[in-house]
């Protein structure tokens, strides 16, 4: 009966909307950004500190007096621990010799070991005070996964910070408890601490790169020469005709443009000589708060090809005496018309410092293992393999207005012949359900299907975080699904604190194992989801009942203070237009 | 069969160049035919291709395969002008004319100081001085027949003799055109010819004297009863090795260590056929310790995977240090795995191997010739890998076609540097020891993505700083400077001569210095006075050089200049680099040709927009094909 059908539809939609509001309420209360996830602890303040290597030591035994030539993992020597040696080669470090030792909280050791059979030896960390009294002691078993061959061993010692005093000494050594015979080689010790990051120490690229087209006087001093004239761009330029000796001056405090050591300034300016033989100098100088000169250098157009009545660019790069430069020093970049000939300058660019160094600890990979084709990845340690999700060419028009601000619920709400999962999108307090049609290869708004509340509950799958604690972070978004379609469930862990960092994880009884980094392919141009500023992932069996896929909502945000959680003003960047796409792993 | 004889005589007043005979008081010569048994139909210009078979001990022109006895036959006719039977004496000389210093220094009217370096010779046995001929006083011409061949070390210099073995290969015959000169003298005149002219092995005051100078410009010109005929018939010697004749593997490049020989095959390996006849050897790059780098852990086919500048920028910014792969540039561990000689198509294929997770390697690949030359116009027809993809992102490879010293130490020393000396080693720093002579020489084509240094107003490019901030694309996806983007689809052809910082050339300079050649101005750049190499750069379209079926590259190495040319065909070559002995020390020792697709540490190339450690490892093999090599 038609009236009955209409009634059912109204009822279903009422339930959907009702459920939507319930979930919207839950999500808003939790301030969570995605919904087909598992409840997580509140995130800590992002990037408030990072782990850094304070100092590293490497011992290859090539120059050690007691080294053995019988075996070597690399080079010609190793250290042989014989039945007569109970305490083997020690690495001793005075705490005060470690830079920023106050933050020392971990020591990582990598070494190579060769043993005929399993030994009962341990590797010891001992911290002793100035009188030789032990204040901290820990040990780790020296265990190889193979006999009569070199194996890689990694130890992590967490240190009680109370055991760290400048005069204390850190001792690391193998303890041959059962007095057996084995060899060690290529010891690498990393002393790890933390480095705080806050807004004042993290200089944005935008505060290191400057461009002055002289259309406004912002950031400039000494702008008397700037006027409407022949210009390289716009209408305004600095006209140094009539014997004018100095052009506009740019003054910056070192701490405003660099958080660390300022090692270089690069600059360029366009020059338009009105006569032959111009001699204009692009200068950079630094003075301390007392007004004393710390640095001066300049690059001149003299004896270079700067033909008159033609714009020619002058580039310069100055290596700075960073050890003499303090945060309160002033940097001046200036144009000096040394030859006092008539000329115009325009479009000045200044880059303070160099691109920031990569974060993280140094790689512990032994290059020799790669060359000798013996590289064995350490479990849950980078580098990981790359697992590609490939874009599916399906019609996503119906879900094209999804944004990462929206909330979503994914589940098998409707009993359909294909057993596909549906998406409930909650946007601006309103919910709508979408389902993929295998027949028409497109997503559609659902109508006339029954909704199972049980299925909504079913999606709250539990994952045992206690087993995964080694690599999960509080700000992670975690999905589960059968991404290979092999009837096994994997975990997909996404963290976007610092980058789009998605990892596929195999659930394991002992410890979950990272299978690889997730990346994408099959997209047009540069539209890789990981490049967008604001990306949200939905995981579900959207197009197959046996295999999970990802719907990736990729947007850029125009908010100047965008923090990655909510965007007030989306921005459709031509090179990276906002989009919604579906990706899945291609079967081999 | 001589159609034209240029004759120069001290005793004949009627020395018309059109004359076919030459007369002096005692005798008359005619019909000097320096090569009668090779290309008899081509009287004026004869051409011979060097035989590479069994040439390890030095080239012989002609080889026994080319002429039955392995010698050129020559003859001339002589008539006794006196009334009594006479003994006359003759000697035959040859000299490479294409790559020589002039015998006469016009400024001093003396022998050019480097004319002794010219490649000249006579009969192989230098103790055979002048040959005696008895000519009756019968007013008849008598035909004199002889033979000769061109061999290495024609002066039998001790410099190339070790343990009693004359290593003629260490001073191989030069390519190019040869002249032939016949000297006939009377018995009295013979007595006045110095021993160092009669015997080419001998020196005068520690120096050889070029016999062409002696007879044509020096004392020999004033001999009363002598005739010197420099034949107008020339012999052009060309080297065109058959690239399908295989690739030899030299154990020495593996330092005596055991290595995998499982890829050896009929056209690549060490069997006796390849040892004797292969013109090419696999080249293993010297890997400098400075090539150590921490590479991004990305394996991708930059050329085929639509790898973009945004990909590059993201990968540059968003990997942590512990994800990077510590590596150095690799060389072939399995000889014959990445180089192939195709006997059917007479070509060589080289491949930088693709790599995978856990293997992570950037492996340079290349080949080197086995037979050295001094000077020559080296032209290769080649299809090397494209360097830029359709997004103009660089794949990290440098295509190189270069000459390198054949090594060997003293026998292969370049000419002494008389002002400050040479840097002792090519790998040392600026404070390396200075020495008067070294054997290191190198002339390069290196083609890669890097900006020109000159003119230096726009160098170095000003690159904006980047910041790994995933909340703002503009902080990490930073645009390259205009001066880089303006030539986005171009690669730089860097032309370099390694002069080992010898400051003897008159216009030795540092920084950017212009040099004009055929209406073009080139800028030669040297970083500082201790820098060992002088480089000129020209930006060229990557697609034109490497996207077509093939392209030609030519190094024209001459005694006083080096010219670099490229072009789509041998008749459409254009200059891209020029240097002469006024600005750089031109090598004069024996060198080999190398062709490589190699990975460089971009720290060697300041200002390069793509850093090698931020370029992915190659996912697939990257092939290059060498079709022809001509040295002439």
Interface residues (C-beta under 8 A of the other chain):
Chain A: X203 X204 X205 X206 X208 X209 X266 X267 X268 X301 X304 X305 X306 X312 X313 X314 X315 X317 X349 X351 X352 X353 X354 X355 X356 X358 X359 X360 X361 X362 X363 X364 X365 X366 X367 X370 X371 X373 X375 X377 X381 X382 X383 X384 X385 X386 X496 X498 X499 X500 X525 X526 X528 X530 X531 X532 X533 X534 X556 X557 X562 X563 X564 X573 X575 X576
Chain B: X294 X297 X298 X299 X308 X310 X311 X314 X318 X319 X320 X321 X322 X323 X324 X325 X326 X327 X328 X330 X357 X358 X359 X360 X361 X455 X456 X457 X458 X459 X460 X461 X462 X463 X464 X465 X466 X467 X468 X469 X470 X471 X472 X473 X474 X475 X476 X477 X478 X481 X483
